[in-house]
């Protein structure tokens, strides 16, 4: 069943996606020069400033991909209503599957070539065929997000296929916005589920077949996608109050000041529980705060803003090529980690959007990107 819906474009959500995409780029620059070697090109820090980059990575990881999933979930019900299950799934396969395939086939060989010597040495084959190197280093890189999102949207479409028709998004039967008590209950429930999940899948675990670098965060990703679906169905973003937004930003700071020091002195299962609680509360609080802040302060778009928003998804796809290229270009430079981070970040952001513009100018690219 297809329900025709007309939803006005939410400029503040567009602008938030631009900010989050820029944060993804900065996140991977920080990984390049910090002490967490989980990127295609890294230079482990040789000075204490690398710890600042690690802190940035940790704070980012706690919320930003979960917020991406929430935003994706928010637009999922409307897209399904307008298109119906079959066309919706075909559109998702084009919009998500084609960029994923393009990254795996075209971009990944370019950004991963630097690992060839170490992999050849590790397997003990001096003339390791490139196709075999490609297989043993299988990894979708940052496109794991698209991979997981394909699964989430497929599950949603399957649920809608068997759940029957749902009310119109503006119908009184739409789920009401949650109050403070329900938000706290959600945070505590997410913390418990995350804690139990991490007893089997700890932070730092890696799923090599699907290339998922952060499976420890799957409870957050899935639950925030589901919250986004409910928010899209109930138009919760429009009902988000200034009080809730300010409280969200304040709560993010409070739980960080209280729980992170405790996590630093705790150990074992207790530390896992404290970290899971902090991440759950921090992610939800930041999501509420940023969604309100961008609606209140950044709900407009001029020509430059439209350009940034139109190319943000493509930036996400192509930014590894820019970052790896800049990494090798500045490899001879001897400087503190935070200095190289600042220099490369300043160049990477405009170059990423420039490359995205060039890619989207190719024939047929805008249909996909």
C-alpha positions as CSV (number, residue, x, y, z in Angstrom):
1,X,0.0,0.0,0.0
2,X,1.4,3.4,-1.0
3,X,0.4,6.5,1.0
4,X,1.1,9.8,-0.6
5,X,2.8,12.1,1.8
6,X,4.3,15.6,1.3
7,X,6.9,16.4,3.9
8,X,8.6,19.8,3.6
9,X,12.4,19.7,3.3
10,X,14.0,20.0,6.7
11,X,16.9,22.4,6.1
12,X,18.2,22.1,9.7
13,X,18.5,18.3,9.2
14,X,20.3,18.9,5.9
15,X,22.7,21.2,7.7
16,X,23.2,18.8,10.5
17,X,24.1,16.1,8.0
18,X,26.7,18.4,6.5
19,X,28.2,19.0,10.0
20,X,28.3,15.3,10.8
21,X,29.9,14.5,7.4
22,X,32.6,17.1,8.1
23,X,33.0,15.5,11.5
24,X,33.5,12.1,9.8
25,X,36.4,13.6,7.7
26,X,37.9,15.2,10.8
27,X,37.5,11.9,12.7
28,X,39.5,10.0,10.2
29,X,42.2,12.7,10.0
30,X,42.4,12.3,13.8
31,X,42.8,8.6,13.4
32,X,45.5,9.2,10.9
33,X,47.7,11.1,13.3
34,X,46.6,9.7,16.7
35,X,47.3,6.4,18.4
36,X,44.3,4.3,17.1
37,X,45.7,2.7,13.8
38,X,42.4,1.9,12.2
39,X,42.6,3.6,8.9
40,X,44.1,3.1,5.4
41,X,47.0,5.4,6.2
42,X,48.3,6.2,9.7
43,X,51.2,7.9,11.3
44,X,51.1,7.0,15.0
45,X,51.7,10.0,17.2
46,X,55.2,10.5,18.6
47,X,54.2,13.3,21.0
48,X,51.5,13.8,23.7
49,X,49.3,15.8,21.4
50,X,48.2,12.5,19.9
51,X,46.2,11.9,23.1
52,X,44.0,15.0,22.2
53,X,43.2,13.4,18.9
54,X,42.4,10.1,20.6
55,X,40.0,12.0,22.9
56,X,38.3,13.5,19.8
57,X,38.0,10.1,18.3
58,X,36.4,8.7,21.4
59,X,33.9,11.5,21.8
60,X,32.9,11.2,18.1
61,X,32.6,7.5,18.2
62,X,30.2,7.7,21.2
63,X,27.5,9.4,19.2
64,X,28.0,10.5,15.6
65,X,27.3,7.3,13.7
66,X,24.3,6.6,16.0
67,X,23.0,10.1,15.0
68,X,23.5,9.3,11.4
69,X,21.4,6.2,11.8
70,X,18.7,8.2,13.6
71,X,18.5,10.7,10.8
72,X,18.4,7.9,8.2
73,X,15.6,6.2,10.2
74,X,13.7,9.5,10.3
75,X,13.3,9.7,6.6
76,X,12.7,6.0,6.0
77,X,8.9,5.8,6.8
78,X,8.1,8.7,4.4
79,X,10.2,7.2,1.6
80,X,8.5,3.9,2.0
81,X,5.0,5.5,2.2
82,X,5.6,7.4,-1.1
83,X,7.1,4.6,-3.1
84,X,5.7,1.3,-1.7
85,X,7.8,-1.7,-0.7
86,X,9.2,-2.8,-4.1
87,X,10.2,0.6,-5.5
88,X,11.5,1.6,-2.0
89,X,13.8,-1.4,-1.9
90,X,15.0,-0.8,-5.5
91,X,15.7,2.8,-4.7
92,X,17.7,1.9,-1.6
93,X,19.7,-0.7,-3.6
94,X,20.6,2.0,-6.1
95,X,21.3,4.8,-3.6
96,X,23.2,2.6,-1.2
97,X,24.3,-0.5,-3.0
98,X,25.8,1.2,-6.1
99,X,28.1,3.5,-4.1
100,X,29.1,0.6,-1.9
101,X,30.0,-1.4,-4.9
102,X,31.8,1.5,-6.5
103,X,33.9,2.0,-3.4
104,X,34.8,-1.7,-3.2
105,X,35.7,-2.0,-6.9
106,X,37.2,1.5,-7.7
107,X,38.3,3.4,-4.6
108,X,39.4,0.7,-2.2
109,X,42.3,-0.5,-4.3
110,X,43.5,3.1,-4.5
111,X,43.4,3.8,-0.8
112,X,44.6,0.4,0.4
113,X,47.7,-0.1,-1.8
114,X,50.0,1.0,1.0
115,X,49.2,-2.1,3.0
116,X,50.5,-4.4,0.2
117,X,54.1,-4.8,1.5
118,X,53.1,-5.6,5.1
119,X,50.4,-8.1,4.0
120,X,52.8,-9.8,1.6
121,X,55.4,-10.1,4.3
122,X,52.8,-11.4,6.8
123,X,51.7,-14.2,4.5
124,X,55.2,-15.0,3.4
125,X,54.7,-14.4,-0.3
126,X,57.0,-11.9,-1.9
127,X,55.1,-11.7,-5.2
128,X,51.6,-11.9,-3.6
129,X,49.0,-11.5,-6.5
130,X,47.0,-8.4,-6.1
131,X,43.7,-10.2,-6.4
132,X,44.7,-12.3,-3.4
133,X,45.9,-9.2,-1.5
134,X,42.5,-7.7,-2.3
135,X,40.7,-10.7,-0.9
136,X,42.7,-11.1,2.4
137,X,42.3,-7.3,3.1
138,X,38.6,-7.3,2.3
139,X,37.1,-4.2,4.0
140,X,34.4,-1.7,2.9
141,X,36.1,1.0,5.0
142,X,33.8,3.8,6.0
143,X,31.1,2.3,3.7
144,X,30.3,-0.1,6.5
145,X,27.7,2.5,7.4
146,X,26.0,2.1,4.0
147,X,26.2,-1.7,4.3
148,X,24.5,-1.7,7.8
149,X,22.0,0.8,6.6
150,X,21.0,-1.5,3.8
151,X,20.3,-4.2,6.3
152,X,18.3,-1.9,8.5
153,X,16.1,-0.5,5.7
154,X,15.6,-4.1,4.4
155,X,14.4,-5.1,7.8
156,X,12.1,-2.1,8.0
157,X,10.6,-2.9,4.5
158,X,10.1,-6.6,5.6
159,X,8.3,-5.5,8.7
160,X,6.1,-3.1,6.8
161,X,5.3,-5.8,4.3
162,X,3.8,-8.0,7.0
163,X,2.6,-5.5,9.5
164,X,-0.1,-4.0,7.3
165,X,-1.0,-0.4,6.7
166,X,0.0,2.3,9.2
167,X,-1.6,5.7,10.0
168,X,-0.7,8.7,8.0
169,X,2.2,10.6,9.4
170,X,0.0,13.5,10.6
171,X,-2.8,11.3,12.0
172,X,-3.6,11.6,15.7
173,X,-2.7,7.9,16.1
174,X,1.0,8.7,15.4
175,X,3.2,7.9,18.4
176,X,3.5,11.0,20.7
177,X,6.9,12.5,21.5
178,X,8.5,10.8,24.5
179,X,8.7,12.6,27.8
180,X,11.7,12.8,30.0
181,X,10.8,9.6,31.9
182,X,10.6,7.6,28.7
183,X,13.9,9.1,27.4
184,X,15.6,8.1,30.7
185,X,14.1,4.6,30.5
186,X,15.3,4.3,26.9
187,X,18.9,5.3,27.9
188,X,19.0,2.9,30.8
189,X,17.6,0.1,28.6
190,X,20.2,0.8,25.9
191,X,23.0,0.9,28.5
192,X,22.0,-2.5,29.8
193,X,21.7,-4.1,26.3
194,X,25.0,-2.5,25.3
195,X,26.7,-3.8,28.4
196,X,25.4,-7.4,27.9
197,X,26.3,-7.2,24.2
198,X,29.9,-6.1,25.0
199,X,30.5,-9.1,27.2
200,X,30.6,-11.0,24.0
201,X,31.6,-8.1,21.6
202,X,34.0,-5.7,23.4
203,X,35.1,-2.4,22.1
204,X,37.9,-2.9,19.6
205,X,36.3,-6.1,18.2
206,X,36.3,-6.3,14.4
207,X,34.1,-8.3,12.1
208,X,36.3,-9.1,9.1
209,X,33.8,-10.6,6.7
210,X,31.4,-7.6,6.7
211,X,34.3,-5.2,7.5
212,X,32.4,-3.7,10.5
213,X,35.0,-1.8,12.6
214,X,32.6,-1.0,15.5
215,X,30.3,-4.0,16.2
216,X,30.3,-3.1,19.9
217,X,28.1,-0.2,19.0
218,X,25.4,-2.2,17.1
219,X,22.8,-1.9,19.9
220,X,23.1,1.9,19.7
221,X,23.0,2.0,15.9
222,X,19.9,-0.3,15.7
223,X,18.0,1.4,18.5
224,X,18.6,4.9,17.2
225,X,17.6,3.9,13.7
226,X,14.3,2.6,15.3
227,X,13.9,5.8,17.2
228,X,14.4,7.7,14.0
229,X,11.6,5.7,12.4
230,X,9.3,6.5,15.2
231,X,10.3,10.2,15.1
232,X,9.6,10.3,11.4
233,X,6.2,8.7,11.8
234,X,5.3,11.0,14.7
235,X,7.0,14.2,13.5
236,X,8.9,14.4,16.8
237,X,11.5,16.8,15.5
238,X,8.9,19.5,15.0
239,X,7.7,18.9,18.6
240,X,11.2,19.1,20.1
241,X,11.1,21.9,22.7
242,X,13.9,24.4,23.5
243,X,13.9,23.1,27.1
244,X,14.5,19.5,25.9
245,X,17.3,20.7,23.6
246,X,19.1,22.7,26.2
247,X,18.6,19.9,28.7
248,X,20.1,17.5,26.2
249,X,23.3,19.6,25.7
250,X,23.7,20.1,29.4
251,X,23.1,16.4,30.2
252,X,25.8,15.5,27.7
253,X,28.3,17.6,29.6
254,X,27.2,16.3,33.0
255,X,27.3,12.6,32.2
256,X,30.8,13.1,30.6
257,X,32.2,14.9,33.7
258,X,30.7,12.3,36.1
259,X,31.1,9.0,34.3
260,X,34.3,9.3,32.2
261,X,36.5,9.8,35.3
262,X,34.7,6.8,36.9
263,X,35.4,4.7,33.8
264,X,39.1,5.7,34.1
265,X,39.4,4.2,37.6
266,X,37.0,1.2,37.2
267,X,38.1,-2.1,35.7
268,X,36.6,-5.3,34.3
269,X,32.8,-5.6,34.0
270,X,32.2,-2.5,36.0
271,X,34.2,-0.4,33.6
272,X,32.3,-1.9,30.7
273,X,29.0,-1.0,32.4
274,X,30.1,2.6,33.1
275,X,31.3,3.1,29.6
276,X,28.1,1.6,28.1
277,X,26.1,3.9,30.4
278,X,28.1,7.0,29.5
279,X,27.9,6.3,25.7
280,X,24.2,5.6,25.8
281,X,23.4,8.8,27.8
282,X,25.9,10.9,25.8
283,X,24.6,9.7,22.4
284,X,21.0,10.4,23.2
285,X,21.6,13.7,24.9
286,X,23.8,15.0,22.1
287,X,21.3,13.9,19.5
288,X,18.5,15.7,21.2
289,X,20.6,18.8,21.8
290,X,22.0,19.0,18.2
291,X,18.6,18.4,16.6
292,X,17.1,21.3,18.6
293,X,20.2,23.5,18.2
294,X,20.2,23.1,14.4
295,X,16.5,23.7,14.1
296,X,16.7,26.8,16.3
297,X,19.9,28.3,14.7
298,X,20.6,26.7,11.4
299,X,17.2,26.2,9.8
300,X,18.0,28.1,6.6
301,X,20.1,27.5,3.6
302,X,21.7,29.8,1.1
303,X,23.5,28.8,-2.1
304,X,26.6,27.7,-0.3
305,X,24.7,25.7,2.2
306,X,22.7,23.9,-0.6
307,X,25.9,23.0,-2.3
308,X,27.4,21.5,0.9
309,X,24.2,19.6,1.6
310,X,23.8,18.2,-2.0
311,X,27.4,16.9,-2.0
312,X,27.6,15.6,1.6
313,X,26.8,12.0,0.8
314,X,29.4,11.9,-2.0
315,X,31.9,13.4,0.4
316,X,31.3,10.5,2.7
317,X,32.0,8.0,-0.1
318,X,35.1,9.7,-1.6
319,X,36.8,11.2,1.5
320,X,39.2,8.2,2.0
321,X,40.8,9.0,-1.3
322,X,41.5,12.6,-0.3
323,X,42.8,11.7,3.2
324,X,45.1,9.0,2.0
325,X,46.5,11.2,-0.7
326,X,47.1,14.0,1.7
327,X,48.7,11.6,4.2
328,X,51.3,10.5,1.7
329,X,51.8,14.1,0.5
330,X,52.6,15.3,4.0
331,X,54.5,12.3,5.1
332,X,57.9,14.0,5.0
333,X,56.7,16.8,7.3
334,X,58.0,16.5,10.8
335,X,55.6,18.2,13.2
336,X,53.5,17.4,16.3
337,X,50.5,15.2,15.7
338,X,48.0,18.0,16.4
339,X,49.7,20.3,13.9
340,X,49.6,17.8,11.1
341,X,46.0,17.1,12.0
342,X,45.1,20.8,11.7
343,X,47.0,21.2,8.4
344,X,45.5,18.2,6.7
345,X,42.0,18.9,8.1
346,X,42.1,22.4,6.7
347,X,43.0,21.1,3.3
348,X,40.8,18.0,3.4
349,X,37.4,19.6,3.8
350,X,37.5,21.8,0.7
351,X,39.2,19.1,-1.3
352,X,36.6,16.5,-0.3
353,X,33.7,18.8,-1.4
354,X,35.6,19.7,-4.6
355,X,36.1,16.0,-5.5
356,X,32.4,15.3,-4.6
357,X,31.4,18.0,-7.1
358,X,33.6,16.5,-9.8
359,X,32.1,13.0,-9.2
360,X,28.5,14.2,-9.2
361,X,29.2,16.0,-12.4
362,X,29.7,12.7,-14.2
363,X,26.9,11.5,-16.4
364,X,24.3,9.6,-14.3
365,X,26.1,10.2,-11.0
366,X,23.3,12.4,-9.5
367,X,20.8,9.6,-9.9
368,X,22.8,7.6,-7.4
369,X,24.5,10.3,-5.4
